[in-house]
Amino acid sequence: MAKKNKFSADQFGSPASAPTPKENNFYFGKANFKWMLIGLACIILGFVLMMGVDANTTPEGKFDPNYWNEGIFSVVRIRIAPFLVIAGFVVQIYAILKRDKK
């Protein structure tokens, strides 16, 4: 004789007793996305400033891989651009960890 299952899906809950879902069940809000975009803009700006202009161009404007340009040691490329990149990553961490006050 086959053993009958004591439980069936009909015995557990019904559609009327199911809890209604919350309106917004997503972790990130508008403020999180705003901070993420600000952080991304800082990171992109930092990398663009690190690239700089005319790294291998001669004063005549021609590309020459053998030409040494002292502009790679500028304050913008050495100090400001890396600071912007690191600040962008810090803003990204803040944007991820920020919670809405409910």
N, C-alpha and C positions, 0 to 999 in steps of 0.2 A: 504494500500500500504506500502511496506517495505521501510524503509529509506535506501538510498544508502550511503555507506561510501565515503567521498570525497577524502580520501588519500589511496594510495596503495604503496607497497614497490617499485614498478617500478619507482616512481617519485623521490625517494630519492637516490642520488649517483649512481654510477656505478662502476664496478670493475676497469675500467681504471682510474677513478678519485680517487680511494682509496689511502691514503697515504702509502708509503712503510714503513715497520717497520724498526726500528734501528737495527744495527747488534747485539749489546749487550744491551739488555734491562734489564739485571740483576743488582741488586744494588751492590753486593759484587764482587770485583775483586780478582786477584791473591794475591795482597798484603794483603787484608782483611783475606783471608784464611790462609796465612802464619802467620799473627799475632795471629789468633785464635788458630792455632796449637802450637805456642810458649806459649800462655797463658794456654792452656790445659796441656802442658808438665810441666809448673811451678806448676799448681794445683796438678797434679798427683805426682810429685816429693815431694811436700810439705806434702801430705798425707802419702806417703811411709816413709818419714823421721819421721813423727809424730808417725807412728806405731813402728818404730825402730825394733831392734832385741832383742831377749831374754828378753821380758818383764816379763814373768812368768817362766823362766827357772832357775834352780839352777846352781851353778858353775859346777856341774857334767854334766850339759846338759839335765837334766830330767825336764819335765813339771810338775810344782807344783803350783796350784792356791794359796796356802797358803804362798808361798815364796815371800818376799818383796825385790824387786830389786831397788836400788837407781838410776839406769840408767834412770828411767822415768823422773828424774829431770835434765837431761843433757841440755846443752845450745842448742843443735840441736833440741831437741823435744820441748823445751819451747819457744825459740826465733826464730830460723832460719826457722823451718818448717811452723809455722803460718804466718811468713812474706812472705814466698814463695807462700802460698795459697792466701793471700790477694793480692800480686803482680800479681798473675795469673789472678785473677778476674779483676783487674785494666786493665791488658793487654787485656782481653776479651772485656771490655767496649770500650777501644780505638779501637779495631779491628772492632767493630760494628759501631762506630760513624765515623770512618775514611772514607773520600770521596776521590775519584780520582780527580786529577786536569784535567779538560777538556778544 
